[in-house]
Amino acid sequence: MSSERFYDLVRAIPDYPQPGVTFRDITPLLGDGPALNGAIEHLSNRFRDVGVDRVIGIEARGFILGAPVAVSLGAGFVPVRKAGKLPWAVVREEYALEYGTDKLEIHRDAIHPGEKILVVDDVLATGGTAAATCRLAEALGAEIVGLAVLIELSFLGGRQVLGNHRIESVLTY
């Protein structure tokens, strides 16, 4: 599937959630079976050669993309959630937002030392959430082999926050 088709299926919503921001809505792409399959293949194929043990999906749209990427790679799937949503012993990472902080959590036994981890999300923006997710996995002894995102908002500088981590995106704005 061509990248033009993917771009056509991402709806631009101006001034949401606040004036001056253009929200990139992936709902039309998710609703198109062949396009969704193409996006999953695109994300998976870029990491097929690195021996991914587990895929981390970041709440919430990272779950939608991460689980099928994990299945495609023959890897396990691990959710990273906002604080207070996981029912067992967790590791927590606090990270900075534009105005304040937030927290992410992962189950303590979800990842094991030496495992190769692929982080999947819908959008890479400023990189704060992705960086916090990488720190969580690394705190459990894992190796981050890369980050796969459907959309990268390059003008927000997320790559710089993620250092030397390999980042692959389907679409770039």
C-alpha positions, 0 to 999 in steps of 0.5 A: 500500500502506498504512503499516499493512501495512508496520508489520505486516511489520516484526518486533520482536525484543526484547533483541537484540542486547543487553538493552533494545534492540528490533531492527526486522527487515525480513526479512518485508517484504523477503520480501513482493513487493508490500510490497517493491515498495511500499516501493521506490516509496515511497522513489523517488517522494519523490525523483523530482523532483530529478534524482538522478544516483546512489544510494548504498546503505550496506552491507549492507541499504542495497544491498537497497533502494538498487539498486532505488531507483536503477533506479526513478529511472534513476540509477546505484548506488554501494555504500559499504562497510566498510573493506577490502571494495572492490577499487580506490582508495578514499576513507575516512571514519572515524566514531564509534560508541557504543564506538569508531570504524568506517570506510566507503569508496567508490571514488574514481571512483564519484561525480563533482563536481556529481552529485546523490546520494540516500543509501539505507539500511534504518534511520536510528538515531543518524545516524553512518553516514549522516553519514559516507556524506554526507561521503564523497560531498561529499568527491568534490564531490557534492551530497546531495539527500536520504536515504531510509530504510525505518525511522527510529528517531526517539528516537535523534536521527539527524536532528539529526546530519544537519543540513539534509539532507532525510530521508524515511522510510517508517516511524517508531518 
